[in-house]
Amino acid sequence: MTNSAGVPFTAAYIDTIGEPTADFRSNIAAESRAKIVYERLMNVTDDPGVKEALGFLMTREIAHQLSFEKALHAIQPNFPQGKLPGMPEFTNKYFNMSGEPNVRGPWNQGGVWEYVESPQPAVDGGDGTASVTLDAKDAEVLEMMKERTQSDPTANPITGADLGSGFVQGKNV
């Protein structure tokens, strides 16, 4: 199978992570970024024709963003934003780790938010170090995986980049 230009069809143009809501959100963000780029380009040109063309392209980004937003909302009942709830003790807790000045807004204050002014670094109750508790069976599996996937820090094979540089062939010595 080939496309209209005779190039074999590979579907290589498909860009997805396989989760529709995440794909829509990524597309919405991309359209938003593109709109801002067109706005900035319009601000640096005096040519009316260029401004008109950029205005049209910017408007298409708005239409695409709106389309993706509507599609995202249309699939919500069937594709929720994940299935597992967050850890309730942290879901609505805002830790002020930014220092001064303390900026407050709907992202960290109001009915659902618990604002923690000066949190301790280990907010999960731990001592701040990375640690994992495993039972004996899981520890054994982890040890086997560690041995199986261990890297060799002494390995230094000739790579494609080495060959391309010419150093291996002595051309650039």
GIVEN-V477364 format. One record per pair of residues at least 4 apart in sequence whose ideal C-beta (glycine too) atoms are under 7 Angstrom apart, sorted by the first residue. I is the first residue (numbers start at 1). J is the second residue. D is the distance in whole Angstrom. If there is no record, write none. Layout:
i:I j:J d:D
i:I j:J d:D
//
This chain:
i:1 j:9 d:4
i:2 j:6 d:5
i:2 j:7 d:6
i:2 j:8 d:6
i:2 j:9 d:6
i:3 j:7 d:5
i:3 j:9 d:6
i:16 j:23 d:5
i:17 j:22 d:6
i:17 j:23 d:6
i:19 j:23 d:7
i:20 j:24 d:6
i:20 j:75 d:6
i:20 j:79 d:5
i:21 j:25 d:6
i:21 j:72 d:6
i:21 j:79 d:5
i:21 j:81 d:6
i:22 j:26 d:6
i:23 j:27 d:6
i:24 j:28 d:6
i:24 j:68 d:5
i:24 j:71 d:6
i:24 j:72 d:4
i:25 j:29 d:6
i:25 j:72 d:7
i:26 j:30 d:6
i:27 j:31 d:6
i:27 j:68 d:5
i:28 j:32 d:6
i:28 j:65 d:6
i:28 j:68 d:5
i:28 j:69 d:6
i:29 j:33 d:6
i:30 j:34 d:6
i:31 j:35 d:6
i:31 j:61 d:5
i:31 j:64 d:5
i:31 j:65 d:4
i:31 j:68 d:7
i:32 j:36 d:7
i:32 j:65 d:6
i:33 j:37 d:7
i:34 j:38 d:7
i:34 j:61 d:5
i:35 j:39 d:6
i:35 j:58 d:5
i:35 j:61 d:4
i:35 j:62 d:6
i:36 j:40 d:6
i:37 j:41 d:6
i:38 j:42 d:6
i:38 j:54 d:5
i:38 j:57 d:5
i:38 j:58 d:4
i:38 j:61 d:7
i:39 j:43 d:7
i:39 j:58 d:6
i:40 j:44 d:7
i:41 j:45 d:7
i:41 j:54 d:5
i:42 j:51 d:5
i:42 j:54 d:5
i:42 j:55 d:7
i:45 j:50 d:5
i:45 j:51 d:6
i:47 j:51 d:6
i:48 j:52 d:6
i:49 j:53 d:6
i:50 j:54 d:6
i:51 j:55 d:6
i:52 j:56 d:7
i:53 j:57 d:7
i:54 j:58 d:6
i:55 j:59 d:6
i:56 j:60 d:7
i:57 j:61 d:7
i:58 j:62 d:7
i:59 j:63 d:7
i:60 j:64 d:6
i:61 j:65 d:6
i:62 j:66 d:6
i:63 j:67 d:6
i:64 j:68 d:6
i:65 j:69 d:6
i:66 j:70 d:6
i:67 j:71 d:6
i:68 j:72 d:6
i:69 j:73 d:7
i:70 j:74 d:6
i:71 j:75 d:7
i:75 j:79 d:5
i:76 j:80 d:7
i:86 j:90 d:7
i:86 j:91 d:4
i:87 j:91 d:7
i:92 j:112 d:5
i:92 j:113 d:6
i:92 j:114 d:6
i:93 j:114 d:5
i:93 j:116 d:6
i:94 j:108 d:4
i:94 j:113 d:5
i:94 j:115 d:5
i:94 j:116 d:7
i:95 j:116 d:5
i:95 j:119 d:4
i:95 j:123 d:6
i:96 j:102 d:6
i:96 j:115 d:7
i:96 j:116 d:6
i:96 j:117 d:6
i:96 j:119 d:7
i:97 j:119 d:7
i:104 j:108 d:6
i:104 j:109 d:5
i:105 j:109 d:7
i:106 j:110 d:6
i:108 j:113 d:6
i:108 j:115 d:6
i:109 j:113 d:5
i:109 j:115 d:6
i:119 j:123 d:6
i:121 j:128 d:5
i:122 j:126 d:5
i:122 j:127 d:6
i:122 j:128 d:4
i:126 j:131 d:7
i:134 j:138 d:4
i:134 j:139 d:4
i:134 j:142 d:6
i:135 j:139 d:7
i:136 j:140 d:6
i:137 j:141 d:7
i:138 j:142 d:6
i:139 j:143 d:6
i:140 j:144 d:7
i:141 j:145 d:6
i:142 j:146 d:6
i:143 j:147 d:7
i:144 j:148 d:6
i:145 j:149 d:6
i:146 j:150 d:6
i:158 j:162 d:5
i:158 j:163 d:7
i:158 j:168 d:6
i:160 j:164 d:6
i:161 j:165 d:6
i:162 j:167 d:6
i:162 j:168 d:5
i:163 j:168 d:6
i:165 j:172 d:7
i:166 j:171 d:4
i:166 j:172 d:5
i:167 j:172 d:5
i:167 j:173 d:7
//
